[in-house]
Each structure stands twice: as structure tokens, then as C-alpha cells.
Amino acid sequence: MIELKHLEKKYEAVTPLRDVNAVINDGDVISVIGPSGTGKSTLLRCINMLERPTGGQILFDGVDITDPKYNVTLARRRMGMVFQSFNLFGHLTVIENLMLAPMDILKRSKQEAYETGIALLKRVDLAGREDQYPDQLSGGQKQRVAIARALAMDPSVILLDEPTSALDPTMVGEVHAVIRDIAEMGRTMIIVTHEMNFARAICNRVFFLDQGVICEDGTPEQIFDASRNDLTRRFVQRLKVMELKIDGPDFDFPGAGSEIDRYSLSCSVLKKTAEEMTYTYYGEAELSNTVRVVIRE
């Protein structure tokens, strides 16, 4: 579906992508992980041509979309993009956000766009919210609207740039559940994430990106448990993980905070440097989940 050949992106003072090579197959769900500042978000923006690469090629179904003569709008119609900061239109209602691109770009009728939008809101568990405005929604709800908006274009591939990084930890699980549902539909997805547990659970492949290249491409089991690359192994080994089981509404959240403090101190890391605290839901019960805290040294 997508082939990256010697992809490069240079800025005046930095080169986040130096020589990226990969083949993304139809139906792949890929997590892109790696240290902060190593070009993970730049990679997604290049694939969607929001940033034009300074070298190399991106082949999308065999067509070189980096060719200056190529109309990149044709590729973007088939690529849904979900940003960290939602990027919803604040002056439009939820349903208007979903209807805009299908009507303007795909030339669908207002009725067809509306019916598709309503169906997608049901899929992301936001039925009845169609007439609300983004500022009336929580962060998790906004991100689910953003995912529904991407799906409204019926894309071949969905690119998600740290889709839960701007969310309160209590809202992360609801977005994870939607992304997991999309993966089960067989959609091709590329997800930039710092949430290793999520990457392990949902993806069939993981790219470890560092120093401008994909250092390792493998299954979650290979990357996290049996890495063959020294850079990958050092990155994974620096992750320190604890899990707390949340088993009901009477869960002791203040006590959990104290446990996290103690764990951070035992790792010789300040709590404020913890990179993520995410809720992963298991089963249908909303309060049956695990809080996973990942800390880097």
C-alpha cells in the first residue's frame, strides 16, 4: 500500500528524517515509537504530504506522491489524519465537522454526509452529541469526534499523531477503545505513540525510530521482548512500568497517587517526569481497567 524509499526531511538546523525505508501493507496496524524529538510526527506529516520531504520517495499504491507534478489532494482524500490537539472547527457543530469534508471534497449530498456522520458518531459512542459544539465536549469526546471525522472520508489509511497525549489520563481509555475497534475493522493505521502497553496490545508491527531512521521493524513481541537492535533494546530497557488494578468505584485514587510517588522514588525518577499514565479497558465494564505508569530514567 505505502512504500517509503530513502525518505528524508531536512530543516535549517536539524534533520529529523535521514533515511527512512519501510513497506506498509494493507491492514497493517503500526505503532511508531522512539525517543522524543526523533521525527515520529514529522514522518506522519510527510506521509500525508503536510510536510514535503526533501529527499526520497513515498509510493502510495505504486504512485509516487512526492513527484512535484502529482496532485497531493488525491492522496489526502484516502488518508485520514488525527492530530494531538483535535483540530476541530470550533464554530461548527459536531455533525457539521463530520459533514464538511465529504461534501466539499467527495461531493456527497448533504443527506448522505449527515447519515454517514450520525452512524459514525454511534460507532465512537457519541450518539446524541451531533448538535453540540466542540467546546461543550471533554477532551476524550473531542478526540473521538476527530477520529469519526477522519473515518467520514472512508480513508484507506488512518494516521494518528499521539492521539491521547493531550488528554487527561481518565479520558485515554475511551479513545483507546475506539482505536481498537477501528483496528478490528481491518483499517490500515499508523500510530505515533509513547504508550508502550497500547502499542503492544493493538498493533501487529512496531517501528522503532531513532537518529532519523527506522532502526527496527518487528512484531510487538520482538521489539519489546527480544529486540535485535542495541538502540531499541536500550530504549525499551529504560522503560520502568507499574500497574494498578482499578476494580470498582471505590478504588483508592489518592492511595494510588502515593504508590506512584513511591515507585518513582524507587526508580530515582521524579514523578513529574513520568511520561504517561494511561487507562486501558478490559472487558465491557468501564471500571474494569488497569492504570499503567511508564517512567523513563
C-alpha positions in Angstrom: 0.0 0.0 0.0 2.6 2.6 1.1 6.3 2.3 0.4 8.9 4.7 1.9 12.2 4.8 0.0 15.1 6.7 1.5 12.8 9.3 2.9 14.5 12.4 4.1 13.3 15.6 5.7 15.7 18.5 6.5 15.2 21.7 8.2 17.7 24.5 8.5 19.1 23.4 11.9 18.0 19.7 12.1 17.3 16.6 10.0 14.6 14.6 11.8 14.3 12.0 8.9 17.6 10.9 7.4 17.0 7.7 5.5 13.6 6.1 6.3 12.7 2.9 4.4 9.6 0.8 5.0 6.7 -1.0 3.4 3.2 -0.6 5.0 0.8 -3.3 3.9 -2.9 -3.2 3.6 -4.4 -3.9 7.0 -1.3 -3.2 9.0 -1.6 -1.5 12.4 1.7 0.0 13.1 3.0 1.9 16.1 5.9 4.3 15.7 7.9 4.6 18.9 11.2 6.2 19.9 12.8 8.9 21.9 11.2 12.4 21.9 12.4 14.6 19.0 13.3 11.8 16.6 10.9 12.7 13.8 7.9 10.5 14.6 5.3 13.2 14.0 7.3 14.5 11.0 7.2 11.1 9.5 3.3 11.1 9.6 3.2 14.6 8.2 5.5 13.6 5.3 3.4 10.6 4.5 0.3 12.8 4.3 2.3 15.4 2.5 1.5 18.1 5.0 5.3 18.4 5.1 7.1 17.9 1.7 10.1 15.6 2.0 13.4 16.9 1.0 14.5 13.6 -0.4 13.4 10.1 -1.2 10.0 8.8 -2.4 6.6 7.9 -1.0 4.8 5.4 -3.2 1.1 5.1 -2.5 -0.4 2.1 -4.3 2.5 2.4 -6.7 2.2 6.1 -7.4 5.0 8.5 -6.3 3.1 11.1 -4.4 6.3 13.1 -3.9 6.5 13.9 -7.6 6.1 17.7 -8.0 3.6 17.1 -10.7 1.4 14.9 -8.5 -1.8 16.4 -7.1 -1.4 15.6 -3.4 -5.1 16.2 -2.7 -5.8 12.9 -4.4 -3.7 11.1 -1.8 -5.1 13.1 1.1 -8.6 12.0 0.2 -7.5 8.5 1.1 -5.6 9.3 4.2 -7.3 10.3 7.4 -5.2 12.3 9.8 -5.9 12.6 13.6 -3.9 15.2 15.4 -2.8 15.5 19.1 -4.8 18.7 19.5 -8.1 17.5 17.8 -8.1 20.4 15.3 -11.9 20.6 15.2 -13.7 23.7 13.8 -15.0 25.4 16.9 -17.7 27.4 15.0 -19.2 24.2 13.6 -21.3 21.6 15.5 -20.1 18.1 15.8 -22.1 16.8 12.9 -21.0 19.8 10.7 -17.4 18.9 11.4 -18.0 15.4 10.1 -20.0 16.6 7.1 -17.7 19.3 5.8 -15.0 17.3 4.0 -17.3 14.6 2.5 -19.5 17.4 1.0 -16.7 19.7 -0.2 -14.1 17.1 -1.3 -16.1 13.9 -2.1 -19.1 15.9 -3.3 -21.5 13.8 -1.3 -25.1 15.1 -0.8 -25.9 16.8 2.5 -28.3 14.0 3.4 -25.7 11.3 2.7 -23.0 13.1 4.6 -25.4 13.6 7.5 -26.4 9.9 7.7 -22.8 8.8 7.5 -21.9 11.2 10.2 -24.6 10.0 12.5 -23.6 6.4 12.0 -20.0 7.2 12.8 -21.0 9.1 16.0 -22.8 6.0 17.1 -19.7 3.9 16.4 -17.5 6.2 18.6 -20.2 6.2 21.3 -21.2 9.8 20.8 -24.8 9.4 19.7 -26.9 12.4 20.6 -23.9 14.8 20.6 -24.3 15.8 16.9 -25.7 19.3 17.7 -23.1 20.2 20.3 -20.1 22.4 19.7 -16.5 21.3 20.4 -16.2 23.5 23.5 -19.1 21.6 25.0 -17.2 18.3 24.9 -14.5 16.8 27.0 -11.0 16.1 25.6 -11.7 12.4 25.1 -15.0 13.3 23.3 -13.3 15.8 21.1 -10.7 13.2 20.0 -13.4 10.7 19.3 -15.1 13.3 17.1 -11.8 13.8 15.3 -11.5 10.1 14.7 -15.0 10.0 13.4 -14.3 12.9 11.1 -11.3 11.1 9.7 -13.4 8.0 9.1 -16.1 10.1 7.3 -13.8 10.3 4.3 -13.7 6.5 4.2 -9.9 6.5 4.0 -7.6 3.7 3.0 -5.2 4.5 5.8 -5.5 6.5 9.1 -2.6 8.4 10.6 -2.8 9.1 14.3 -0.3 11.5 15.8 -0.1 10.8 19.6 -3.9 10.7 19.8 -4.0 10.6 23.6 -1.1 12.9 24.5 -3.3 15.9 25.1 -5.9 14.1 27.2 -6.4 13.7 30.9 -5.5 10.2 32.0 -9.1 9.4 32.8 -10.1 10.0 29.2 -7.4 7.9 27.5 -9.2 4.6 27.7 -12.3 5.8 25.8 -10.1 6.8 22.9 -8.1 3.6 23.0 -11.3 1.6 22.8 -12.3 3.5 19.6 -8.9 2.9 18.0 -9.0 -0.8 18.9 -12.5 -1.0 17.3 -11.1 0.6 14.1 -8.2 -1.8 14.1 -10.6 -4.8 14.3 -12.4 -3.4 11.2 -9.2 -4.1 9.3 -8.3 -0.5 8.7 -4.6 0.3 8.0 -3.3 2.6 10.7 0.0 4.2 11.6 0.0 5.5 15.2 2.7 7.6 16.7 2.6 6.9 20.4 4.6 6.9 23.7 2.2 4.4 25.2 4.1 1.1 25.0 1.3 -1.1 26.5 -1.1 0.2 24.0 1.3 -0.4 21.1 1.9 -3.9 22.3 -1.9 -4.6 22.6 -3.2 -3.2 19.4 -0.5 -3.3 16.7 0.8 -6.1 14.5 4.0 -4.2 13.8 6.2 -1.6 15.6 8.7 0.8 14.1 11.4 2.0 16.4 12.6 5.4 15.0 15.8 7.0 16.2 18.5 9.1 14.6 16.5 9.7 11.5 16.0 6.0 10.5 13.8 3.1 11.4 16.3 1.1 13.5 14.0 -1.9 13.9 10.7 -3.1 12.4 9.1 -6.1 14.0 6.2 -7.5 15.9 5.5 -6.1 19.4 6.9 -9.3 20.9 10.1 -8.9 19.0 10.5 -5.2 19.7 9.6 -5.3 23.4 10.9 -8.7 24.4 13.6 -9.8 22.0 15.0 -6.8 20.2 17.9 -7.4 18.0 19.0 -3.7 17.8 21.1 -2.1 20.5 19.3 1.3 20.3 15.9 -0.4 20.5 17.0 -2.6 23.4 18.4 0.4 25.4 15.2 2.4 24.8 12.9 -0.5 25.9 15.1 -1.3 28.9 14.9 2.3 30.1 11.1 2.0 30.5 10.0 1.2 34.0 6.5 0.0 34.4 4.0 -0.4 37.2 0.4 -1.5 37.0 -2.5 -0.8 39.4 -5.8 -2.7 39.1 -8.9 -0.5 39.2 -11.7 -2.8 40.3 -14.6 -0.5 41.1 -15.9 2.9 42.0 -14.4 2.7 45.5 -10.8 2.4 44.1 -8.4 4.5 46.3 -7.1 7.0 43.8 -5.3 9.1 46.5 -3.6 6.0 47.7 -2.7 5.1 44.1 -1.0 8.5 43.7 1.1 7.8 46.8 2.1 4.4 45.3 3.1 6.1 42.1 5.2 8.6 44.1 6.9 5.7 46.0 7.5 3.9 42.7 9.0 7.0 41.1 11.4 7.5 44.0 12.4 3.8 43.9 13.3 4.3 40.3 15.3 7.5 41.2 12.9 9.5 39.0 10.7 12.5 39.9 7.0 11.9 39.5 6.7 14.9 37.2 9.0 13.2 34.7 6.6 10.2 34.2 5.9 10.2 30.5 2.5 8.6 30.6 -0.3 7.4 32.8 -3.0 5.7 30.8 -6.1 3.7 31.3 -6.6 0.5 29.3 -10.1 -1.0 29.4 -10.5 -4.7 29.5 -14.0 -6.2 29.0 -17.2 -4.2 28.9 -17.2 -2.8 32.4 -16.0 0.8 32.3 -14.3 0.5 35.7 -12.6 -2.8 35.0 -9.3 -1.4 33.8 -5.6 -1.1 34.6 -3.7 2.1 35.1 -0.2 1.7 33.7 2.5 4.1 34.6 5.6 4.2 32.3 8.6 6.2 33.5 11.9 6.8 31.7 15.1 7.2 33.5 
